[in-house]
Amino acid sequence: MKTIGLIGGMSWESTLSYYQALNLGVKAELGGLHSAKIVLVSVDFAEIERLQHLGEWDKTAEVLSKAAVGLEAAGADFFMICTNTMHKVADKVQAKVNIPLLHIADATAELLVKNGIKKVGLLGTQFTMSEHFYKGRLTDKYGIEVLTPSVAEQSIIHRIIYEELCLGVVDASSRAAYVEIIDKLKENGADAVILGCTEIALLVKPADTAVPLYDTTAIHADAAVKMALDS
């Protein structure tokens, strides 16, 4: 079994979901008392969030690169950035280490392609929804058309992520707002919707909408289990 390196803490609530999913996945595959081999570096999200909103992405890359170097030194065979938004600096982080990065957008896109999804809605932070680093990867590398909410809806989604979900707050009215936006994406032609922020799955569940949801935390963790157990 390979050792999985995790850069977590963005937020720790979703990192907890990763830890659970990875261990459940390994147990499901191997049975008995088996669990995942994991090395975790958990950063201070307050520092990352401040730099994000100041637009100082190079500094965020420095923080994550230091974490990745630590993972490699600790024996990780590959690593994951346990958040969608920080894949904005994924290439810079990957350049600092020799172990491979399991990219969250690739794991998600590969499942979408496997399931025949060609047009998908995307929820996430405003950075993820509005910039090219995530949407462009899905389109340019995998040929998937990506629909995003309106600017006003993006603001709502972004606020709920940072002011509620990253603080562990799960509010029914916020869930209703998200479901309304998801349904609108479906009306606009989306075959499914990506929950492109690792906290969103804490709020919205498949039972909340008839629209197929792609939970990037679960998808990323599942891909990591396969990679860890691949001989």
Stockholm file with secondary structure:
# STOCKHOLM 1.0

chainA/1-231         MKTIGLIGGMSWESTLSYYQALNLGVKAELGGLHSAKIVLVSVDFAEIERLQHLGEWDKTAEVLSKAAVGLEAAGADFFMICTNTMHKVADKVQAKVNIPLLHIADATAELLVKNGIKKVGLLGTQFTMSEHFYKGRLTDKYGIEVLTPSVAEQSIIHRIIYEELCLGVVDASSRAAYVEIIDKLKENGADAVILGCTEIALLVKPADTAVPLYDTTAIHADAAVKMALDS
#=GR chainA/1-231 SS CCCEEEEECTTHHHHHHHHHHHHHHHHHHHCTTCCCCEEEEECCHHHHHHHHHHTCHHHHHHHHHHHHHHHHHTTCSEEEESCSGGGGGHHHHHTTCSSCBCCHHHHHHHHHHHTTCCEEEEESCHHHHHSHHHHHHHHHHHCCEEECCCHHHHHHHHHHHHHTGGGTCCCHHHHHHHHHHHHHHHHTTCSEEEECSTTGGGTCCGGGCSSCEEEHHHHHHHHHHHHHHCC
#=GC SS_cons         CCCEEEEECTTHHHHHHHHHHHHHHHHHHHCTTCCCCEEEEECCHHHHHHHHHHTCHHHHHHHHHHHHHHHHHTTCSEEEESCSGGGGGHHHHHTTCSSCBCCHHHHHHHHHHHTTCCEEEEESCHHHHHSHHHHHHHHHHHCCEEECCCHHHHHHHHHHHHHTGGGTCCCHHHHHHHHHHHHHHHHTTCSEEEECSTTGGGTCCGGGCSSCEEEHHHHHHHHHHHHHHCC
//
